[in-house]
Amino acid sequence: MWDVAREQFAARREIVRLLPRAGRPLVAALVGVDLLLGCLPVVFTVATAMVLGRVPAAVAAGLDSGAWDSLVAVFGVAAGAFVARQLLSPVERALGELVTRRIDGAVFDELMAASLRSPGLGPLEDQQALDALRTAAREVEFGVQSPGRAATGLLALIARYTELVGCAVAVGAVFAWPAAAALVVIVLLFRHGQRGGLRRYARTRSLLAADQREIDYLRELAGGAAAGKEIRVFGLAGWLRQRLRDTHFRFLEPLWAERRRIYLWPFVRFSVAALAVTGAVFAVVGATAHEMTLTEFVLVATATLGLLRLAEHYPEADLPTAIGMRAYDAVRQFAEHVDAHEEEPAPVRRATVPEPVGSIRFERVGFRYPGQRRAVFDGLDLTIPVGRCTAIVGVNGAGKTTLVKLLARLYEPTSGRVTLDGVDLRAFPVDEWRARLSVIFQDFVRYESSVADNVGLGAVGFLDDREAIREVLDSVGLTEAVDRLPRGLDTPLARHLTDGAELSGGQWQRVALARALFALRHGARVVVLDEPTASLDVRAETGFFEEFAGLAAGATTLLISHRFSTVRHADHIVVLEHGRVAEQGAHADLLALDGRYAELFRLQADRFVGAADAAVGGAAG
């Protein structure tokens, strides 16, 4: 019990610390409105009791009497309190919504700052950090129970507990303070059961997060277009419904059991105690009614009922304050993961990155991903000549993409160093180095923005250079296709947007190529293609690489591929295997060496020829 109380107190303290983010004047205004909303029901209760108490005298005295005037005046107070409450309620909701949005906006800014402040990818590839990030982003941006809702829910308690105090004072002053205290204890018992039960219930739900994720996945699978064809063709509707049902029950059964444990027997005990206390209070009130005026009798009865009503669930406060801070806890957890991944930054010794003239070298580089035992590289030595086209080939898992991440300083080597003309890359500001680098990743981003933006984001500082954007689009053969779009360069590349359009896979790859070429025009000196054409067939990929090599002639180009036959025209070919350089040289030299490259090249060539022959035979048949 005390652990739950301490937990609730700590949670509410954290909510209070968030309130200044909404602005002190706004919070003060909301507090004032909540105080009034707490006082008005008490005023209405007292005034109503006085109205009923004065009716007999006013009726007996007549319409022109002072008693009737007094009755009308008290009735006016009661009516005014009622009307004022109706008028203030929407004001309170509007102010509360503004407080909520401001706090949630500030928390979301904090989340974005945490996700962007790491120069590397470590936190964004850590599963625990990703779980915290998803939870935080979902609840803060879309969730009903967000930190902002928790803050406004806490302030809403001001109205409830002000009314509680007012009703208790009315019972104590008019009838008996012990009776008022007993009723308050009963109310607080129910409130403790509600609040503590909600937190325990929320904790149980959090332990079932994996089942909840599976339910969300299955719902998205069933309702989305992506899997619609296979679900219908393979007749998966029945299987999908059954799996969703089984997962739902696996999720719900522990919740049902916990809900019974939390709410059933504790609330039976609370109800018995409440009946006993309330029965005793009303019994004494009935026994002593002859000693009270009608006003006092009505006031005690209505104030007691008002107190008991305050033992209920508060929808505007209980759930938001009980679990609304989970999203903020996730924000802080994610920020802690980001900070834990932060490495001691190397001292920056060069303010700018000079023009590359010699080579980029990986010198005895060792690297393993955080939390992984297996090293991807262990003493990697590799030279990338400046101004030439170097191809990195190898089977899946050889470390090709990791090499690109180290080159882009998305990760730093755990040992050794990467140098530019003998200078450690860590000597340069990371942003300055990345401005010299253009990378087309295998999973390059298809921005839901205009054609011009999708190209110009290769050098974001030059988005207004429309002439250069048109030139690179023309160089990759997309001018005619773009001119046919509804708004040309300004057409959004997403069909669901106004005047939007969708490109084919091949056209998107050309947009990515244009993005890299645009970066070359605006300061990039090293261009990397990290298997952006992996989904194409061998002929199409070969043509893409040859075209790119021609367009980027004179630049330092790095081509990453697992297909040996597509990079034969590169100036220099490096074979990666088990995180080390197995062989390197020109295509002809590596074939003459008759080593690993020649073996894999012939193996892939035989597969391609066999597939081609089968296709020709099938067509002839």
C-alpha positions in Angstrom: 0.0 0.0 0.0 2.7 2.5 1.0 4.7 1.6 -2.1 1.7 2.4 -4.3 1.2 5.7 -2.4 4.9 6.7 -2.9 4.6 5.8 -6.6 1.5 7.9 -7.0 3.2 10.8 -5.2 6.3 10.6 -7.3 4.2 10.5 -10.5 2.2 13.5 -9.5 5.4 15.4 -8.6 6.6 14.7 -12.1 3.4 16.0 -13.6 3.7 19.2 -11.6 7.2 19.7 -13.0 5.7 19.6 -16.5 3.1 22.3 -15.9 5.4 25.4 -16.4 5.9 24.2 -20.1 2.3 25.3 -20.7 3.1 28.8 -19.6 2.5 30.1 -16.1 -0.4 32.6 -16.9 -2.3 29.8 -18.7 -1.8 27.4 -15.9 -2.9 30.0 -13.3 -6.0 30.7 -15.3 -6.9 27.1 -15.4 -6.3 26.7 -11.7 -8.6 29.6 -11.0 -11.3 28.2 -13.2 -11.0 24.8 -11.5 -11.3 26.4 -8.1 -14.5 28.2 -9.1 -15.8 24.9 -10.6 -15.2 23.3 -7.2 -16.8 26.0 -5.2 -19.9 26.5 -7.4 -21.5 23.0 -6.6 -21.1 23.7 -2.9 -22.7 27.2 -3.3 -25.5 25.5 -5.3 -26.0 22.8 -2.6 -26.2 25.4 0.3 -28.4 27.8 -1.7 -30.8 25.0 -2.7 -31.1 23.8 0.9 -31.9 27.4 1.9 -34.5 27.7 -0.8 -36.3 24.5 0.4 -36.0 25.7 4.0 -37.6 29.0 3.3 -40.4 27.8 1.1 -42.9 27.2 4.0 -42.4 30.6 5.5 -42.6 32.4 2.1 -45.7 30.5 1.1 -47.4 31.4 4.4 -46.3 35.1 4.2 -47.4 35.6 0.6 -45.9 37.1 -2.6 -45.4 40.6 -1.2 -43.6 39.6 2.0 -40.0 39.8 3.0 -39.9 36.1 3.3 -40.8 35.7 -0.3 -38.2 38.2 -1.4 -35.6 36.3 0.7 -36.6 33.1 -1.0 -36.3 34.7 -4.5 -32.8 36.1 -3.6 -31.5 32.7 -2.4 -33.1 31.1 -5.5 -31.2 33.6 -7.6 -27.9 32.6 -5.9 -28.6 28.9 -6.6 -29.6 29.6 -10.2 -26.5 31.8 -10.7 -24.2 29.1 -9.3 -25.8 26.6 -11.7 -25.6 28.8 -14.7 -22.0 29.9 -13.9 -21.0 26.3 -13.7 -22.5 25.6 -17.2 -20.7 28.6 -18.6 -17.3 27.8 -17.0 -17.2 24.2 -18.0 -16.5 24.8 -21.7 -14.0 27.5 -20.7 -12.2 24.9 -18.5 -12.2 22.4 -21.3 -10.8 24.9 -23.8 -8.0 26.0 -21.4 -7.3 22.4 -20.5 -7.0 21.5 -24.2 -4.5 24.4 -24.7 -2.5 23.3 -21.7 -2.5 19.7 -23.0 -1.3 20.7 -26.5 1.4 23.0 -25.2 2.8 20.3 -22.8 2.6 17.5 -25.4 4.2 19.8 -28.0 7.1 20.5 -25.6 7.5 16.8 -24.8 7.4 15.9 -28.5 10.1 18.5 -29.1 12.1 16.9 -26.3 11.7 13.5 -28.0 12.7 14.8 -31.4 15.7 16.5 -29.9 16.8 13.3 -28.2 16.4 11.3 -31.4 18.4 13.8 -33.5 21.1 14.8 -31.1 23.1 11.7 -31.6 25.4 12.0 -34.7 25.4 8.3 -35.1 22.8 5.5 -35.6 23.5 3.5 -32.4 20.4 4.6 -30.4 18.2 4.2 -33.5 19.3 0.6 -34.0 19.0 -0.4 -30.3 15.8 -2.5 -29.8 15.1 -1.2 -26.3 15.6 2.4 -27.4 13.3 1.8 -30.4 10.6 0.3 -28.2 10.7 3.4 -26.0 10.8 5.7 -29.0 7.7 4.0 -30.5 5.8 4.1 -27.3 6.6 7.8 -26.6 5.9 8.9 -30.1 2.6 7.1 -30.3 1.3 8.3 -27.0 2.5 11.9 -27.2 1.3 12.4 -30.8 -1.9 10.3 -30.9 -2.6 8.9 -27.5 -5.5 9.9 -25.3 -3.4 9.4 -22.2 -0.4 11.7 -22.8 1.7 13.8 -20.5 -0.4 16.9 -21.4 -3.6 15.0 -20.4 -2.0 14.0 -17.2 -1.2 17.6 -16.4 -4.8 18.8 -17.1 -6.2 15.8 -15.3 -4.2 16.7 -12.2 -5.5 20.3 -12.3 -9.0 18.9 -12.8 -8.6 17.3 -9.3 -8.6 20.8 -7.9 -12.3 21.2 -8.7 -13.2 17.7 -7.3 -11.3 18.1 -4.0 -12.5 21.6 -3.5 -16.1 20.3 -3.8 -15.1 17.5 -1.4 -13.8 19.9 1.2 -16.8 22.2 0.8 -19.4 19.4 1.3 -17.4 18.0 4.3 -17.3 21.4 5.9 -21.1 21.8 5.4 -21.8 18.4 7.0 -19.4 19.1 9.9 -20.6 22.6 10.6 -24.3 21.9 10.4 -24.4 18.3 11.8 -21.2 16.7 13.2 -17.5 16.8 12.5 -17.0 13.1 13.2 -19.6 12.2 10.6 -18.0 14.5 8.1 -14.6 12.9 8.8 -16.0 9.4 8.5 -17.6 10.2 5.1 -14.3 11.8 3.8 -12.4 8.6 4.9 -14.9 6.5 2.9 -14.5 8.7 -0.1 -10.7 8.6 0.1 -10.8 4.8 0.4 -12.7 4.5 -2.8 -10.4 7.0 -4.4 -7.4 5.0 -3.3 -8.9 1.9 -4.8 -9.6 3.6 -8.1 -6.2 5.3 -8.4 -4.1 2.4 -7.1 -6.1 -0.1 -9.2 -5.6 1.9 -12.4 -1.8 2.0 -11.9 -1.6 -1.7 -11.2 -3.9 -2.4 -14.2 -1.7 -0.2 -16.4 1.4 -2.1 -15.2 -0.2 -5.4 -16.2 -1.0 -4.0 -19.6 2.6 -2.9 -20.1 3.8 -6.4 -19.4 1.6 -7.6 -22.3 3.1 -5.2 -24.8 4.3 -8.0 -27.1 0.8 -9.3 -27.5 -0.5 -5.8 -28.1 2.0 -5.3 -30.8 1.0 -8.6 -32.5 -2.7 -7.5 -32.3 -1.8 -4.2 -34.0 0.2 -6.0 -36.6 -2.6 -8.4 -37.4 -5.2 -5.7 -37.6 -2.9 -3.7 -40.0 -2.3 -6.8 -42.0 -6.0 -7.6 -42.3 -7.1 -4.0 -43.1 -4.2 -2.8 -45.3 -3.8 -3.1 -49.0 -0.2 -4.5 -48.9 -1.3 -8.1 -48.0 -4.8 -7.9 -49.5 -3.8 -9.9 -52.6 -2.2 -12.8 -50.8 -4.9 -13.0 -48.1 -7.5 -13.5 -50.9 -5.5 -15.6 -53.3 -4.3 -18.0 -50.6 -7.5 -18.0 -48.6 -6.0 -16.7 -45.4 -9.0 -14.8 -44.0 -10.0 -17.7 -41.7 -6.5 -18.2 -40.5 -6.1 -14.5 -39.9 -9.3 -14.2 -37.9 -8.4 -17.2 -35.8 -5.0 -16.0 -35.0 -6.3 -12.5 -34.1 -8.9 -14.1 -31.9 -6.3 -16.3 -30.1 -3.9 -13.4 -29.6 -6.8 -11.2 -28.3 -7.7 -13.9 -25.7 -4.0 -14.3 -24.7 -3.9 -10.6 -24.2 -7.3 -10.3 -22.4 -7.3 -13.2 -20.0 -4.5 -11.9 -17.8 -6.1 -8.5 -17.8 -9.5 -10.0 -16.8 -7.8 -11.9 -13.9 -6.0 -8.8 -12.7 -9.1 -6.6 -13.0 -11.0 -9.1 -10.8 -8.1 -9.1 -8.3 -7.8 -5.3 -8.2 -11.5 -4.3 -8.3 -13.8 -7.1 -7.2 -13.0 -7.9 -3.6 -11.4 -4.6 -2.5 -14.5 -2.8 -3.7 -16.8 -5.2 -2.0 -15.0 -4.4 1.2 -15.1 -0.6 0.5 -18.8 -0.9 -0.3 -19.6 -2.6 2.9 -17.7 0.0 4.9 -19.5 2.8 2.9 -22.9 1.3 3.6 -22.1 1.0 7.3 -20.9 4.6 7.7 -23.6 6.1 5.4 -26.3 4.1 7.2 -25.0 5.3 10.6 -24.9 8.9 9.5 -28.4 8.9 8.0 -29.7 7.0 11.1 -28.4 9.6 13.4 -29.7 12.4 11.1 -33.1 10.8 11.1 -33.1 10.4 14.9 -32.1 14.0 15.4 -34.1 15.5 12.6 -36.6 17.1 15.0 -33.7 19.1 16.4 -32.7 20.6 13.0 -34.4 23.1 10.8 -35.6 22.1 7.4 -32.6 24.0 5.8 -30.2 22.1 8.0 -31.8 18.7 7.3 -31.8 19.2 3.5 -28.2 20.6 3.6 -26.9 17.6 5.5 -28.7 15.1 3.3 -27.6 16.7 0.0 -24.0 17.4 1.2 -23.7 13.8 2.3 -25.0 12.5 -1.1 -22.6 15.0 -2.8 -19.7 13.5 -0.8 -20.6 10.0 -1.7 -20.9 11.0 -5.4 -17.2 12.2 -5.2 -16.1 8.6 -4.4 -16.7 7.7 -8.1 -14.3 7.4 -11.0 -13.2 10.8 -12.3 -12.9 10.3 -16.1 -11.2 13.6 -16.7 -8.5 12.9 -14.2 -8.0 9.3 -13.0 -6.9 7.5 -16.1 -4.8 10.4 -17.5 -3.0 11.0 -14.2 -2.6 7.2 -13.5 -0.9 6.3 -16.8 -0.5 9.5 -18.7 3.1 9.8 -17.6 4.1 6.5 -19.1 4.7 8.3 -22.4 7.0 10.8 -20.7 8.8 8.0 -18.9 9.3 6.5 -22.4 10.7 9.8 -23.6 13.2 10.0 -20.7 14.1 6.3 -21.2 14.8 6.9 -24.9 16.9 10.0 -24.0 18.9 7.9 -21.5 19.5 5.3 -24.2 20.8 8.0 -26.5 23.1 9.4 -23.9 24.3 5.9 -23.0 25.3 5.4 -26.7 27.2 8.7 -26.8 30.9 8.2 -27.3 33.6 10.5 -26.1 33.9 12.9 -29.1 37.3 13.0 -30.7 38.9 16.5 -30.6 38.2 18.4 -33.8 41.5 19.7 -35.1 40.4 20.8 -38.6 37.6 23.3 -39.1 37.0 22.3 -42.7 37.5 19.3 -44.9 40.1 19.8 -47.6 39.8 18.6 -51.2 40.7 14.9 -51.3 43.8 14.4 -53.3 45.2 11.0 -52.4 43.1 8.3 -50.8 40.6 7.3 -48.1 42.0 4.6 -46.0 40.7 2.1 -43.4 43.7 1.5 -41.2 43.5 -1.6 -39.0 39.8 -0.9 -38.4 37.9 -3.0 -35.9 34.2 -2.7 -35.2 31.4 -4.4 -33.5 27.8 -3.2 -33.1 26.8 -2.2 -29.5 25.6 -5.2 -27.6 27.0 -7.6 -30.1 29.8 -10.1 -29.4 30.8 -10.8 -33.0 33.1 -8.3 -34.6 32.2 -7.2 -38.1 35.7 -6.0 -38.8 38.9 -7.0 -37.0 41.9 -5.3 -38.5 40.4 -4.2 -41.8 42.9 -2.5 -44.1 41.4 -0.9 -47.2 42.4 1.9 -49.6 39.9 3.8 -51.7 41.8 5.9 -54.3 40.5 9.5 -54.8 39.1 10.3 -58.2 38.5 6.7 -59.2 35.7 4.2 -59.1 36.1 1.5 -56.5 33.7 -1.4 -56.1 33.2 -3.4 -52.9 31.8 -6.8 -53.5 31.1 -9.8 -51.3 28.4 -12.2 -50.2 25.7 -11.0 -47.7 27.1 -10.4 -44.2 30.6 -9.6 -45.4 30.4 -6.1 -43.9 29.7 -4.0 -47.0 27.0 -1.8 -45.5 28.8 -1.5 -42.2 31.8 -0.1 -44.1 29.6 2.6 -45.6 28.2 3.4 -42.1 31.8 3.9 -40.8 32.7 6.0 -43.9 29.7 8.2 -43.2 30.5 8.3 -39.5 27.2 6.9 -38.6 29.3 4.8 -36.3 32.9 5.2 -35.2 35.5 2.4 -35.3 36.0 0.6 -32.0 39.7 0.4 -33.0 41.9 1.7 -35.8 40.9 4.7 -37.8 39.5 5.9 -41.1 41.6 8.6 -42.8 41.4 11.1 -45.6 44.9 11.8 -47.0 46.4 10.6 -43.7 44.1 12.7 -41.4 41.7 10.8 -39.1 38.1 11.6 -40.2 37.4 12.3 -36.5 39.6 15.4 -36.8 36.9 17.0 -39.0 33.5 18.3 -37.8 31.1 15.5 -38.6 28.7 17.8 -40.5 31.5 19.1 -42.6 32.7 15.6 -43.6 29.1 14.5 -44.4 28.7 17.5 -46.7 31.5 16.0 -48.8 29.7 12.7 -49.0 26.7 11.6 -50.9 25.2 8.1 -50.3 22.4 6.2 -52.0 21.4 3.5 -49.6 19.7 0.3 -50.6 16.6 1.5 -48.7 16.9 5.1 -49.9 14.1 7.3 -48.7 11.1 8.1 -51.0 10.1 11.5 -49.5 6.4 12.4 -49.7 7.3 15.7 -51.1 7.8 17.3 -54.6 10.1 15.9 -57.3 12.3 18.9 -56.8 12.6 18.2 -53.1 13.4 14.6 -53.6 16.3 15.6 -55.8 17.4 18.8 -54.0 17.6 17.1 -50.6 20.9 15.7 -51.7 22.3 19.2 -50.9 19.6 20.7 -48.7 21.3 24.1 -48.7 20.7 24.4 -52.4 17.0 23.4 -52.7 16.3 26.6 -54.7 18.7 25.7 -57.5 16.0 24.6 -59.9 18.2 24.8 -62.9 20.7 22.2 -61.5 17.7 20.0 -60.4 16.5 20.0 -64.0 19.9 19.3 -65.4 20.5 16.3 -63.2 17.0 15.0 -63.9 17.8 15.3 -67.6 21.1 13.5 -67.2 19.4 10.5 -65.7 16.6 10.5 -68.3 13.7 11.6 -66.2 12.9 15.0 -67.8 10.1 13.6 -70.1 8.5 11.6 -67.3 8.6 14.6 -64.9 7.1 16.9 -67.5 4.1 14.6 -67.8 3.3 14.8 -64.1 0.4 17.1 -63.0 2.6 19.9 -61.6 6.0 19.0 -63.1 8.8 19.5 -60.6 6.4 20.5 -57.9 4.3 17.3 -58.1 4.2 15.5 -54.7 5.5 12.0 -55.1 2.6 10.4 -53.2 -0.7 9.4 -54.8 -2.7 10.3 -51.7 -1.6 13.9 -51.8 -3.4 16.6 -53.9 -2.1 16.3 -57.5 0.2 13.7 -56.3 1.7 10.9 -58.4 3.6 7.7 -57.9 6.7 6.6 -59.7 7.8 3.2 -60.8 10.6 1.4 -59.0 13.0 2.2 -61.8 12.0 5.8 -61.9 12.5 6.1 -58.1 16.1 4.7 -58.5 16.8 7.4 -61.1 15.5 10.0 -58.7 17.9 8.7 -56.1 20.7 8.8 -58.7 19.8 12.4 -59.5 19.9 13.2 -55.8 23.5 11.9 -55.6 24.5 13.8 -58.7 22.9 17.0 -57.3 25.0 16.6 -54.2 28.1 16.2 -56.4 27.3 19.5 -58.0 27.2 21.2 -54.7 30.3 20.1 -52.8 30.2 16.4 -52.4 33.4 14.7 -53.4 32.8 11.1 -52.5 29.7 9.3 -53.8 28.6 5.9 -52.4 26.0 3.5 -54.0 25.1 1.0 -51.3 23.2 -1.6 -53.3 20.3 0.8 -54.4 19.5 -1.6 -57.3 19.4 -4.9 -55.3 15.8 -5.4 -56.5 16.7 -5.2 -60.2 17.8 -8.0 -62.4 21.5 -8.4 -63.3 21.2 -6.7 -66.7 19.3 -3.7 -65.3 21.7 -3.3 -62.4 24.7 -3.5 -64.7 23.3 -0.8 -66.9 22.5 1.4 -63.9 26.1 1.2 -62.5 27.6 1.8 -65.9 25.4 4.9 -66.4 26.2 6.2 -63.0 30.0 5.7 -63.5 29.7 7.7 -66.7 27.8 10.6 -65.0 30.1 10.7 -62.0 33.3 10.5 -63.9 36.2 12.1 -62.1 34.5 11.8 -58.6 35.6 9.4 -55.9 33.0 6.7 -56.4 32.3 3.7 -54.2 29.9 1.0 -55.6 28.6 -1.6 -53.1 27.2 -4.8 -54.5 26.8 -8.5 -53.8 26.7 -9.2 -57.6 30.2 -9.6 -59.0 29.2 -9.4 -62.6 27.8 -5.8 -62.3 30.9 -4.0 -61.2 33.5 -5.3 -63.7 34.0 -1.9 -65.2 35.1 -0.3 -61.9 38.7 0.9 -61.7 39.4 -1.0 -58.6 37.5 -4.0 -57.1 37.7 -5.1 -53.5 36.4 -8.5 -52.3 35.3 -8.4 -48.7 35.0 -11.7 -46.8 34.6 -12.3 -43.1 35.2 -8.6 -42.5 38.5 -8.4 -44.2 39.9 -7.7 -47.7 40.2 -11.1 -49.4 41.4 -9.8 -52.8 41.6 -6.6 -54.7 42.5 -5.3 -58.1 41.0 -4.8 -61.6 38.4 -7.2 -63.0 40.8 -8.8 -65.5 43.6 -9.2 -62.9 41.2 -10.8 -60.4 40.0 -13.3 -63.0 43.6 -14.1 -63.9 44.4 -14.6 -60.2 41.7 -17.4 -60.3 40.9 -16.9 -56.6 37.8 -16.1 -54.6 36.6 -13.3 -57.0 37.0 -15.6 -60.0 35.1 -18.4 -58.3 32.2 -16.3 -57.2 32.1 -14.4 -60.5 31.8 -17.6 -62.5 29.3 -19.1 -60.1 27.0 -16.0 -60.4 27.6 -15.9 -64.2 26.6 -19.6 -64.6 23.4 -19.0 -62.6 22.5 -16.0 -64.8 23.2 -17.9 -68.0 21.2 -20.9 -66.8 18.3 -18.7 -65.9 18.5 -17.0 -69.3 18.6 -20.3 -71.1 15.6 -21.6 -69.2 13.7 -18.5 -70.0 14.6 -18.8 -73.8 13.6 -22.5 -73.7 10.3 -21.8 -72.0 9.5 -19.1 -74.6 10.3 -21.5 -77.4 8.1 -24.2 -75.9 
